[in-house]
């Protein structure tokens, strides 16, 4: 009986809501965006000081050349035998977990193991000693004093087999004063090189033997680890980031840290579930299902044009001043449709964050 009464009450609410919005589709947009803005501005959706949806958006846009083209300043060189055999043996003694990261659109068949939460005391000591040696060698190569970005979060990456890769991207902080190094600490079979693009977009490949390193500016250089032809290959590298600016702090707590390179299934589930719940609630309140697809498609096309061209041709002093391509934004929208299980809600959810990247205060939206 209570169930019937509750259902009847819900139907009355929906009927009143639909009557309120009838013939006033613009109100649906206003209510949806206002509710999402309140959640956004309140900080309820924040992860390490920034809305987690915006963090996800920015993380994917690392693969979008339009987003970082005006930030590029390529530097990528090879250093032979930066570490000797004794150093390599020490690093190979670190026990790396066997579980793989979740496969992403740009990265597949990898394992990420970041220092130093699960490291033993001896393993932490090895990383500390090796990092210092690498820093000194790096300083000699470039003739500049280097500093750690906050705490030293050296990371070991393992690429498993011929279908492992990390496709073209730049690192999150697009700053030329950040200096990255990747050192091969274990090689099995015909492993993939590190590839970088120079100013003319020509590709430079750095092939590794154990102990060899690549030094580069990851935030201003387009780079990738392509697939290889050896199904039995195993490529294990140590990655460390330094900076020439001792005042610069690393975004130590970021989305990659939170999802642990795709290994933390629980946190990933939390993110997707939260997006589903938020969209479900504000879609119900705002009556999103009353919007016509014709009206939504026109609105979506306008949004895609705005986020691509306004940052290029019009500096309003607002937003991140980063353009983004239509094809990449359509892929983000597709992922949101799956997450929200709602085409109409996904379009509005995507549009809010896409437009906020163009029109919100730069101090709130800008990132490097």
N, C-alpha and C positions, 0 to 999 in steps of 0.2 A: 504493500500500500504506500509506504514512504517513498519507494522507488518511483511509483507512478506519479505521486505528487511532485517529487523533485524534477522529474522529466517534464511535467506540465509547466512547472515554474520556469524551467530553463527555456522552454519553447516561447513563453511569454516575453522573456528577456530578449531573446533573439528577434522576435517579431517587432518589439519596440525599437531595438537597435536598428533593424533594417528600415523601419519607417523613418527614423531619424536621418539616415544617410541617403534615402531614396531621392534621386535626382540631384544629389550634391556629392558627386564622386570626389571632388577636391577635398572635402572634409575627411574622407578616409585617409588620404595622403597626410593631411595635417595631423590627425590624431595618431596615426602610426608613427610618423617621424617624431612627434612631440614625446610620445611615450618612450621611444628608443633613445631620444636625446636625454631625457631625464635619467634613464638608467646609465647612459654613457657618462654624463656629467657628474652623477653622484659617486662614481668610482666603484659601484657594485660589480661592474664587469672587469675591473682592472686586474691585471696580472703583472706584478713587479712595476706598478706605477703607470701602466698603459693598458687600455682596453684590449683584452685578449683577442677579440675579433680583428682589431687593427693590427695586432702583432702577427696573426695568421696571414692576413692580407699582405703585409710587408714581407713576410718570410717567403711567400710564393713569388712575389714580384722581384725577388733576387734573380729570377730567371728571365725577366722581361727587359730586353735591351733598352726600350724606351724609358724605363724608370731610372737607369743609371748612366745613360750615354754621356750626359754633360758632366759626369763625375770622374770620367776615366783619365788615368795618368799611368800607363802601363810600365811595369818594371818586373822582370822575371829572368833569373839567371841560374845556371847550374854551378854547384860547388862540389868537386870530387873529394871523396873521403873526408868529409867533415868530422866523422867519427871513425875510430879505429876498431879493430876486431874485438878488443877487450870491452869497449863501450857497447858494441852490438850484442855481445854475449850477456852483458848485464841487463840490457833492455829486453832481450829475448827471454830472460828468466821471469819477467813479469807475467803472471797468469792472467790471460785474457778470457773473459767469458765466451762461451760458444754460441750464445743466442744472437740472431741477426736483428738488425734494425727493421722496422716496418718499411716496406718498399714505398717510395714516394714517386712523384711524377718525374723527378730529376735524379733520384739516387736509388740504387738497387743492389741487393746482395752485399751489404756492408755490415760491419760491426763497429760500434763506437764505444770506446772505453776511456772516460775522462778522469784525470787525476783530481782529487785523491780520495774520494769518499770511501771506496771499497778497496783501496790499496793497503798492503801491509806496511809496517814501519820500514822494513828493508826496501820495499818497492818505492816508497815515498823518498827515501834517501837516494836511491838510484836516479829518480826523476830530477831531484834537486841538483845533484852533482852534474848530471848530463846537461841539464838546462843551462847551468852556469858556463859550462864548456862551450856549448853551442852559442850562447850570447857573446862570449868573447871572440869566437871565430867569426861570427856575423859582423861584429863591430870592426874587425880587421878588414873584412871584405868590402864594406861600404864606407869605412872611414867616419863613422858616426857613433855617438854614445847611445846605447839602447837601454830601455827600462822595461820591466814587466808591466803588463796591463793589469794593475791591481794584483790579486793573487795569481800565482802561476798555475793556470789550468791546462797544462799540457795534455794533449789528447792522442790516443792511439787509435788508428783506423785500420781495419782489415777489409780487403776486397776479395771476395770469394768467387773464383771461376771466371769464365769468359763473359758471362752476362752481368758482371758487376761494373758499376759506373757511377759517376757523379757528373752530370752533363753541365754544359756551359752556364756559368753564373758568376756573380761577384759576391764578396762577403758583405754582411749587413752594414758595417760601419765604413762608408765610402770616404776614407781619409788616407791620404798618401803618407802620413806619418806613422801608420801602422805597418810594421814589417813582419811578414809571416815566413816561416820555414817549415818545409816538409822533408823529413829524412827517412830514407828506406832502412828499416831495421830487420826486415826479413823478406827474402825473395824466393818464391817457389814457382818454377816454370817461366813462361813468357808473360811477364806482367805488363800492365798498361803504363804508359808514361804520364807525366803531368804535361798538359798542353796549355799554352798561353797565347793570347792574341796581342799583337803590337799595335802601334798607332795606325798602321795601314790595314789592319784586320788580318794580317798574315799570321799563320799558326806556327808557333815554335814548340817543338816537342823535347821534353827533358826525360831521357831514359835513365833508369836507376840500376846501380849495383848496390849491395848492402854497404851502408856508410855514406853513400852519395846524398846530396841535399839539393833542394830547389829553394832559392830565396826570392821572394816576390812581395809586391803590395797587393794583398788579396782583395782589398776593398776598392781598388781602382784599376784592377787588371782582370779582364775576362779570362777565366780558366776552367778547365775540366779534367776529369779522369775518364777517358773513353773506354768502351768495352775492348776486350782483346780476343785472340783466337784460341786460347788455351783453356779448356774446361777445367784443368787441374791446377790452374795458376792460383797463387795466393800472394797478395801484395799487402805487406804490413808496414805502416809508416807512423812516425811520431810527428805531431804537428804542434808548434809553439808560436805564439804571437808576442811580438815586442813593439815598442814605440819609441820614437825619438823625442816625444813630448812627455816628460815625467808627470805633468799635471793631468794628462789624459787618462780617464778611467774606462775600463772595459765594461760593457753591458754584461756583467757576470751572470745576472739572473735574467735570462731571456727565454724565448719560446723553445729554442733548441735544448736548453738546460732543463726546462720543465718537462718536455716529452722524452728527454734523455736519448736524443738522436732517433726517436721513434721506438725506443724499447719500452717506454712506460705506457702500457696499454690502458691502465686505469686512468691516468691523467688525460690521455687522448679521448677516452670515452666520456670523461667529465666535460671536456670542451664541447664535444659534439652534442651531448645531451643538453647542456646548458643553452646552446644555440637553438635546439629544437624547442625547449620549454619556453624560452623568451619569445621566439617567433610565434609559437602557438597561442600564448596568452595575449600578446598585443595584437595579433591578427584577429583573434576572437573579439576583443574589445573594439577594435577599429572597423570591424566588418569587412576585412580584405576580400572575402569571397564575393562581395557585391560589385567589385570592380570588373569591368569588361576587359577581355583580353586585348581588344582593339586599342583601348585607352592605355593599357599597360605597355603594349609593344611600342606605341608612339613615345611614351615616356622613357622606356628603356633605351631606345635609339638615341634620344636627346642626351641621356646620361652618358652613354658610351662616347658620343661625340664630344661632350663637355670635358670628360676626364682625359681624353686623348689630346685635344687641341688647346684648351684654355691655358694649361701650364706652359705650353710652348710659345704661344703668341701673346699672352696677356699676363703680366705680372701684377696681380692685385694686392700683393703684400700678404696674401692669405695662403693657407694650405702648405703642402710639402714642396710645391713647385716641381713635382715629378709627374711627367706624363706616363700613361700606361696604355698598352695596345688593346685593341678591341678583341682580338682573339684570346688573349690572356684573361681579360675580364669576363668573356663568355665562359671560359673554363671554370673560373671562380664561381660564376653564377650557377653553372651545372652542378658543381660540388655542393653548393648551398641548397639546390633543389633536392638533392639526395638527402642531405642532412636534415632539412626542415620538413621533408615529405610534402612540400607545398610549392607549386610554381609561382603563384601570385605573391605569397609571403616572401619567397626567396628573392623575387625581383625587387620588392621594397626594401628588404634587409640589405641586399647588395647595394642598392642605390643610395641608401643612407650613408654607408661607409665610403663608397666611391666618391660621392659628392662632398663628404666631410673632408676628404683628403685634398680637395680643391678650395673649399670655401671656409673652413674653420680657421681659427687663429693659428698662425704658423708656430707659435711657441707651444701649442698643444699637439700639433700634428707632425711637425718636422722631425725627421729622424736621420741618423747617420750610422 
